[in-house]
Amino acid sequence: MRSTLTWRDHVALVASCTIVYVTGLWPSWRLRDYVLHAAGSPAYSGVWKFLPHLLLYSTLAAIVAAIAWLLLAHAGVLERPPLGKGQRTATSVLGGAAAGVAITLGAFLVLGQSAAIRWIPPDPWSIAGNLFSNFYEEFIFRGFLLFALARIVGYWPAAVVTSALWAAMHTQFPPPLLAVVFIIGIVLSWVMARSKTLWAPWGSHMLMDIVLDSLVG
């Protein structure tokens, strides 16, 4: 990877980040709505919990991010995706997940929403779907966007920007919970920095979802 960037490299990085993020908004959402409408607007349960996570939410943006990342790596602008074993992976995964769960539950208590904290039986379809959609999100936000922007502004400024962009994608949440998503994005960026592998933030994201989906609803 080149130690310094040319102005063309900066343009390529910014343009690639913009294309990846916009792809997550459009045409991804239009494709999702089209497929669900064509399928008769099925109830969000069973296999129709799994399939959107596998194919319709962040899938297209993740594919675009993978193509952009490989092209930029081939050009010497970025390192290749960090998909190796990493370092201190297990402790990073557990630490990130524990922090995310504590932050979320604390926020519900502070917001006076303690009644929302209750036991909910885990849904295997939801967990199976999250295996894919959570990886797509981590590949995009703690992967391509974070690494690309870090080449321009540095790691932690890029972590702040990508966490804000990630939170902005969660339009189903009210503003106080968007703040929680933003903070969790920072936590997952820390997991990425500590472990040096994308499997770690994905693991933290999975554990958080499994626990929180069973406790908050």
N, C-alpha and C positions, 0 to 999 in steps of 0.2 A: 504494500500500500504506500502511495506517495506521501511523503512527510508534509508537503505543502500543497495547497489547492490553488488552481488557476481560477479566473473568473468564470470560465466555462464549466469547471467542476461545481462551483457554487450554484450556477444556473441549473445544472443537471440535478443537483441534490434537491434544491427548492422545488423545481418542476416535478420531480419524481414524487416527493412528499405530497405535493398538492394533488397530483393525479391519484395517488393511493388513497388519500383521505376522501377526496370527492367521490371516488368509486364506491367507498363505503356508504355514501349517502345516496348517490345516483350513479349508475342504474341499479345498485343492489336493492334499495327499497322498492323500486318499481318492479324489478324482477320478482321479489318476494310477494308483493301484492298480486301480480299477474298470476303466478303459480298457484297461490292460495285461492284466488278467485276461480281459476280454471278447475281446481279440485273441488269446487263447491263450498268454499269457506268452511273447511272442517273444524271441528272443535279442537282446541289446543290441549290434546291429551293423547296418550298412547304413542303410536308411531308418528303422529303429527306433531308431537313434541320433539321427536328425534330428527325427523327429516329437515325441518327448517334450520336447526342448529348445524346439521351436516352440510347442507347445500345452499341455504338462502340468506343467512344473516351476514356473516363476514367473509364468506368463502371467496367471492369474486375479488374483494379487496386484498385478501391474503395471496391469491394467485398473482395479482398485479404486483404486489409488494415483492413476491419471490422472484418474478421476472426482472423487476427493476434492480433488486439487490444483486442478482447474479450478473447483470450487465454492468453495474457500477463496480462490482468486485473484479470482473474481467478487465475493466478499464483502469484498475488500480486506485479507485477513489475510495472504496470501502473494503473492509475485511469481509470474508465470507461469513454467512450466518453461523453464530456460535451454537452448534448443535452437538458438541462433544459432552463428555462427562462433567466438565467443570471442576470446581473445587468447593469444598464445604457445602456440597449441594443439599444433603439431607437437613443439616441444621438451618440452612437458608430457607428451605421450603417450609419447615416447621415454624421457624421464627416469623416469616412473612405471613403465614396463615393465621398464627395465633394473634399477631398484631391486627390483621384485618378483621378477624372475628371480634376482638376486644373493642376496636374502634367503632364497628357497626353497632354492636349491642349497646355500647356506651352512648352512642348518638340517639338510639331509640329511647333510652332512659332519660336523657337530658331533654329530649323533645316531648316528653310526656306520653310516649307511645309504648309503654311497658306492656299494655294489653296485647300488642302484636307479637310479643315473645311467648311462644308456646310450642309444644311438641307437634311436629308434622311428620308423618311417616315418609321416609325417603322414597322418591319416585325413580325407579331404574331407568325409565325412558329419558327423564330429564338429565340424570347423571351421564347416561350414554351420549346424549346430545352435547352436553357440556365438554366432554372429552375432546370433541372436535372444535366447537365454537370458541372455547376458551383458548385452545392452542392458536387458532386463527387470530384472535385478539392479541395474544401475547406476541405472536410473530409480527403483527403490524405495529403495535404500540411500544412494547418493550424490546422489539426487534428493529425492524426497518426504520420506522420513523425516529426512534430514539437514537440509533446509531448514525443515521444520516444527518440529523440536526446537530448531534454532538460534534460532528466534524466541522460544523460552522460556528456554533456558539459555546461548545463545551458540554460535558456530560450532564451536570445538574441543572443548568438552565434548560437544556433539552428535555430533561426529565419533567421539569415544571410544565413546559409547553405541551409535551405529549400527554401528560396526565390530565391537563385541562381539555385537550382535544378528545381524550378518551371519555372523560366525564360528559362532555357535550354530546356524545353519541347516545348516552343513556336518557333519551327523551321521555321514557316512561316514569322517571323519578321526579319528585318535587325538588325545588332548589336546595333545601337542607341536605337531602340525600345525595344530590350531585356533588356537594362539598365533601361528603364521605367518600364517594367514588374517586374524587380527585386525590384525597389523602391516601387512599389505598393504592392509587396509581404511583404515588411517590414511594410507598412501601415496596411495591413490586419492582420499581426501578432500583431500589436499594438491593433487593434480592438479586436482580440481574447483575448489578455492579459487583456484588460480593461473590457470586457463584461463577460468573463468566460463562453461563450456559442458559439458553432459553428454556430448558426443561425445568429449571428451578422456579421462575415466576409462573410457569404453567402449572407446576405442582402446587404451589401456594394458592393459585387461583382456584384450582380444583378442590382442594381441601376447604377453602373458605366457602365455596358454593355449596358443597355437600353439608357442611355444618350449618350454615346460615339458612339454607333452604329447608332444613329440618327444625329450625328454631324460630324463624320469623315469617309471618304470613297473616 
